[in-house]
Amino acid sequence: MSNTSHSQSSSVPAFLSAIIPTNLSLSQRGISLKLPASIERYREKLPDLTDDDHRPWLIAGVGFAVGVGLVWYLYPRASSSGRKRRGSTSNSNGNLNGTSSPTKTTHNTSSIDSTASTSSVSSTSSWFGRSRRVPPIALPDSHRRPSIYKFTVDVAESTLPEGMDPELIRRIVNALLESKSDGAAGGGGVKSALPVFEPLIAHLLQQIKTAKVAGRPLLVEGGPGIGKGTALQRFVTMEGFQKPAIYLKLAGILDLRTQDQVYEAIENGIKDETADQAEEIPPPPKDAWRKAVEVALGFDPDAPTSPFTTIDDPSAPYLQFAHIAHALRLIRSRSPAGPTLIAIDDVQLLFENGVPRSDVYDDIESVLQWLLACEAEGFLDVILCGSEKSVLQSLKRCKGYEGRLSHISVEAVDDELAVKYLISVNPLIHEPSRRFNEETAATFVATFDCNLTEVEGYVKSDLNCEEAPSSSMFKLEYIRSREVAHLAQIKSYFPESAEGAMRDLVLEMITRNGILPVNILPAQKLRLAEELVERGILRWRDSRIKKRERAGSIGRSSRSVSGSSSRVPGQVRETNAWSDDLVMQDLSPSEEEEDEDRGPCLVYMNRLISRVLERWFSDQPW
């Protein structure tokens, strides 16, 4: 038997004998392999490799296995090479604030290749990411299993513009690639005791994702307390699985006393009881805004000073932003998921009365123009978010923003979902008289929309329950107290001489069902409307609406939220009473054309303000 096996081995081709043993003892290789006795009897049944019928099949099988292995090994490398070539061609020259030379800021594959010359500084970092699709919005973070993107960015000194420090660029690249999705500055905002309203957050997320257009900064606005900040943080977290993403909340950095604290002022009355305590808070440094953006985008002010500048050098801020821009370009050239994302919340703190607060913070317009230039060049996605008052017109007055700024005024979810959410909050309400049923929850939503700030204020309210023993009476008493406080706050915004113009404007809003086209307003009313926008009483919205709701008769009320175009996810229409006979209808072609011609429109900031102003107009007592 052994002689036969040896003769078979000598007849097998050399390239096969190295990988296919023909002698089960393998003694010639110094390996002893003893098979169980139950298997020994199958030795004689082994195929004869010298047989012409078996040899082609064996060779074909081995060739197929080797081919599959080569494809498995080479395909990922070929895809990575293709992405690198595509990324290198997407780089473009730029001149931001006059700090970099267009003739020298050229980036090709060699400047970021892992095989660059020894005179380069290598920066290797990673972040979690997905290459094709993002997990569902409602999927918890703990359930995601992201892969890891690893970048090797070589900062070749020979390709850097004059005055660039390769060590500083390396640190910025490292900081950006390792940045956490909750942002390097500003924190995550105020924590709420309420559970997350997932349908609302998912609804807001869809609006933000649809409205963001490459090359255009996006301004997100909407009523206070509906969850814009939470939705932005969720959006940044999702994008952070694929690329560097930063959430920057200015309220945690800039002077809080510069905000229009509308709801806090209402809670404390017209006289701010904390004003004396606020005097003890030191004012923020004038460079707080600029440094907040620098730190969020990877610049470390506490790092050793680079040799090209000193603290007293007036050109230092511009050189720092030039280095940040160069680092962003390098990351963009290697990022298959797009440019770095920065979402800046509470931008209303930068403006007052429609103009930048240059007396409080330095370089407001310069930094905004730099962000716009980075967005236009394609290596930074910029999302701005304002609350409490609109900053749309303020931003449009900044150079370059008039024709490039995208804007969306987000809307809340349908009332039915809001009612279900309020009922789900009942376990957090210890007093039985304060808990919601379907009727009282509907009344609350009809007054406050999806304002989660009002919900939390209601849960924490110290209103005397003995004065309103029943659940419905308690909520009506709470609503009445909030309406009275809002009216006092609103009336404090405009002088008595403007009361007549204010009544005319409210009448115009009532007759047009709460939607006021700007192009019909005379100059005097337009100035008053813009002031009300600044005060957070009115807000801007896009008028391209695909569906609207209609009341069954004049003077009867309608209140609902309908579907719409991707930019304006809903329409709110309301008068002064309730109606049950609503019919949802699509716009006819002529109506749709007329609706497009209306141009920019104004609406009330929320339904509570609408109710307060309409009752004030009709002199209804509370």
Secondary structure as the mmCIF struct_conf table of DSSP 4:
data_model
#
loop_
_struct_conf.conf_type_id
_struct_conf.id
_struct_conf.beg_label_comp_id
_struct_conf.beg_label_asym_id
_struct_conf.beg_label_seq_id
_struct_conf.end_label_comp_id
_struct_conf.end_label_asym_id
_struct_conf.end_label_seq_id
HELX_RH_AL_P HELX_RH_AL_P1 SER A 2 SER A 11
BEND BEND1 VAL A 12 VAL A 12
HELX_RH_AL_P HELX_RH_AL_P2 ALA A 14 SER A 17
TURN_TY1_P TURN_TY1_P1 ALA A 18 ILE A 19
BEND BEND2 ILE A 20 ILE A 20
BEND BEND3 THR A 22 ASN A 23
TURN_TY1_P TURN_TY1_P2 LEU A 24 SER A 25
HELX_RH_3T_P HELX_RH_3T_P1 SER A 27 ARG A 29
TURN_TY1_P TURN_TY1_P3 GLY A 30 GLY A 30
HELX_LH_PP_P HELX_LH_PP_P1 LYS A 34 PRO A 36
HELX_RH_AL_P HELX_RH_AL_P3 ALA A 37 GLU A 40
TURN_TY1_P TURN_TY1_P4 ARG A 41 TYR A 42
HELX_RH_3T_P HELX_RH_3T_P2 ARG A 43 LYS A 45
BEND BEND4 LEU A 46 LEU A 46
TURN_TY1_P TURN_TY1_P5 LEU A 49 THR A 50
BEND BEND5 ASP A 51 ASP A 51
TURN_TY1_P TURN_TY1_P6 ASP A 52 HIS A 54
HELX_RH_AL_P HELX_RH_AL_P4 ARG A 55 THR A 89
TURN_TY1_P TURN_TY1_P7 SER A 90 SER A 90
BEND BEND6 LEU A 96 LEU A 96
TURN_TY1_P TURN_TY1_P8 ASN A 97 GLY A 98
BEND BEND7 SER A 100 SER A 100
TURN_TY1_P TURN_TY1_P9 PRO A 102 LYS A 104
HELX_RH_AL_P HELX_RH_AL_P5 THR A 109 ILE A 112
TURN_TY1_P TURN_TY1_P10 SER A 114 THR A 115
TURN_TY1_P TURN_TY1_P11 THR A 118 SER A 119
STRN STRN1 SER A 120 GLY A 129
BEND BEND8 SER A 131 ARG A 132
HELX_LH_PP_P HELX_LH_PP_P2 VAL A 134 PRO A 136
TURN_TY1_P TURN_TY1_P12 ILE A 137 ALA A 138
BEND BEND9 LEU A 139 LEU A 139
HELX_RH_3T_P HELX_RH_3T_P3 ASP A 141 HIS A 143
STRN STRN2 SER A 147 ALA A 156
HELX_RH_3T_P HELX_RH_3T_P4 GLU A 157 THR A 159
BEND BEND10 LEU A 160 LEU A 160
HELX_LH_PP_P HELX_LH_PP_P3 PRO A 161 PRO A 161
TURN_TY1_P TURN_TY1_P13 GLU A 162 GLY A 163
HELX_RH_AL_P HELX_RH_AL_P6 PRO A 166 LEU A 177
TURN_TY1_P TURN_TY1_P14 GLU A 178 GLU A 178
TURN_TY1_P TURN_TY1_P15 SER A 181 ASP A 182
BEND BEND11 ALA A 184 GLY A 186
TURN_TY1_P TURN_TY1_P16 GLY A 187 GLY A 188
HELX_LH_PP_P HELX_LH_PP_P4 VAL A 190 SER A 192
BEND BEND12 ALA A 193 LEU A 194
HELX_LH_PP_P HELX_LH_PP_P5 PRO A 195 VAL A 196
HELX_RH_AL_P HELX_RH_AL_P7 GLU A 198 ALA A 211
TURN_TY1_P TURN_TY1_P17 ALA A 214 GLY A 215
BEND BEND13 ARG A 216 ARG A 216
STRN STRN3 LEU A 218 GLU A 221
TURN_TY1_P TURN_TY1_P18 PRO A 224 GLY A 225
BEND BEND14 ILE A 226 GLY A 227
HELX_RH_AL_P HELX_RH_AL_P8 LYS A 228 GLY A 240
TURN_TY1_P TURN_TY1_P19 PHE A 241 GLN A 242
BEND BEND15 LYS A 243 LYS A 243
STRN STRN4 ALA A 245 LYS A 249
HELX_RH_3T_P HELX_RH_3T_P5 LEU A 250 GLY A 252
TURN_TY1_P TURN_TY1_P20 ILE A 253 ILE A 253
BEND BEND16 LEU A 254 LEU A 254
HELX_RH_3T_P HELX_RH_3T_P6 LEU A 256 THR A 258
BEND BEND17 GLN A 259 GLN A 259
HELX_RH_AL_P HELX_RH_AL_P9 VAL A 262 ASN A 268
BEND BEND18 ILE A 270 LYS A 271
TURN_TY1_P TURN_TY1_P21 GLU A 273 THR A 274
HELX_RH_AL_P HELX_RH_AL_P10 ALA A 275 ALA A 278
TURN_TY1_P TURN_TY1_P22 GLU A 279 GLU A 280
BEND BEND19 ILE A 281 ILE A 281
HELX_LH_PP_P HELX_LH_PP_P6 PRO A 282 PRO A 285
TURN_TY1_P TURN_TY1_P23 LYS A 286 ASP A 287
HELX_RH_AL_P HELX_RH_AL_P11 ALA A 288 ALA A 296
TURN_TY1_P TURN_TY1_P24 LEU A 297 GLY A 298
TURN_TY1_P TURN_TY1_P25 PRO A 301 ASP A 302
BEND BEND20 ALA A 303 ALA A 303
HELX_LH_PP_P HELX_LH_PP_P7 PRO A 304 SER A 306
TURN_TY1_P TURN_TY1_P26 PRO A 307 PHE A 308
TURN_TY1_P TURN_TY1_P27 ILE A 311 ASP A 312
TURN_TY1_P TURN_TY1_P28 PRO A 314 SER A 315
HELX_RH_AL_P HELX_RH_AL_P12 ALA A 316 ARG A 334
TURN_TY1_P TURN_TY1_P29 PRO A 336 ALA A 337
BEND BEND21 PRO A 339 PRO A 339
STRN STRN5 THR A 340 ASP A 345
HELX_RH_3T_P HELX_RH_3T_P7 VAL A 347 LEU A 350
STRN STRN6 PHE A 351 GLU A 352
TURN_TY1_P TURN_TY1_P30 ASN A 353 GLY A 354
STRN STRN7 VAL A 355 PRO A 356
TURN_TY1_P TURN_TY1_P31 SER A 358 VAL A 360
BEND BEND22 TYR A 361 ASP A 363
HELX_RH_AL_P HELX_RH_AL_P13 ILE A 364 GLU A 377
TURN_TY1_P TURN_TY1_P32 GLY A 378 GLY A 378
BEND BEND23 PHE A 379 PHE A 379
STRN STRN8 LEU A 380 CYS A 385
BEND BEND24 GLU A 388 LYS A 389
HELX_RH_AL_P HELX_RH_AL_P14 LEU A 392 LYS A 396
TURN_TY1_P TURN_TY1_P33 ARG A 397 ARG A 397
BEND BEND25 CYS A 398 CYS A 398
TURN_TY1_P TURN_TY1_P34 LYS A 399 ARG A 404
STRN STRN9 SER A 406 SER A 409
HELX_RH_AL_P HELX_RH_AL_P15 ASP A 415 SER A 424
TURN_TY1_P TURN_TY1_P35 VAL A 425 VAL A 425
HELX_RH_3T_P HELX_RH_3T_P8 ASN A 426 LEU A 428
BEND BEND26 GLU A 431 GLU A 431
HELX_RH_3T_P HELX_RH_3T_P9 PRO A 432 ARG A 434
HELX_RH_AL_P HELX_RH_AL_P16 GLU A 438 PHE A 448
TURN_TY1_P TURN_TY1_P36 ASP A 449 CYS A 450
HELX_RH_AL_P HELX_RH_AL_P17 LEU A 452 VAL A 459
TURN_TY1_P TURN_TY1_P37 LYS A 460 LYS A 460
HELX_RH_3T_P HELX_RH_3T_P10 CYS A 465 GLU A 467
BEND BEND27 ALA A 468 ALA A 468
BEND BEND28 SER A 470 SER A 470
HELX_RH_AL_P HELX_RH_AL_P18 SER A 471 LYS A 491
TURN_TY1_P TURN_TY1_P38 SER A 492 TYR A 493
BEND BEND29 PHE A 494 PHE A 494
HELX_RH_3T_P HELX_RH_3T_P11 GLU A 496 ALA A 498
HELX_RH_AL_P HELX_RH_AL_P19 GLU A 499 THR A 511
TURN_TY1_P TURN_TY1_P39 ARG A 512 GLY A 514
STRN STRN10 LEU A 516 PRO A 517
HELX_RH_3T_P HELX_RH_3T_P12 VAL A 518 ILE A 520
HELX_RH_AL_P HELX_RH_AL_P20 ALA A 523 GLU A 534
TURN_TY1_P TURN_TY1_P40 ARG A 535 GLY A 536
BEND BEND30 ILE A 537 ILE A 537
STRN STRN11 LEU A 538 ARG A 541
BEND BEND31 LYS A 546 LYS A 546
STRN STRN12 LYS A 547 ARG A 550
BEND BEND32 GLY A 552 SER A 553
TURN_TY1_P TURN_TY1_P41 ILE A 554 GLY A 555
STRN STRN13 VAL A 561 VAL A 561
BEND BEND33 SER A 566 VAL A 568
STRN STRN14 VAL A 572 VAL A 572
BEND BEND34 ASN A 576 ALA A 577
BEND BEND35 ASP A 580 ASP A 580
STRN STRN15 VAL A 583 ASP A 586
HELX_LH_PP_P HELX_LH_PP_P8 LEU A 587 SER A 588
HELX_RH_AL_P HELX_RH_AL_P21 PRO A 589 ASP A 597
TURN_TY1_P TURN_TY1_P42 ARG A 598 ARG A 598
BEND BEND36 PRO A 600 PRO A 600
STRN STRN16 CYS A 601 TYR A 604
BEND BEND37 MET A 605 ASN A 606
HELX_RH_AL_P HELX_RH_AL_P22 ARG A 607 PHE A 617
TURN_TY1_P TURN_TY1_P43 SER A 618 ASP A 619
#
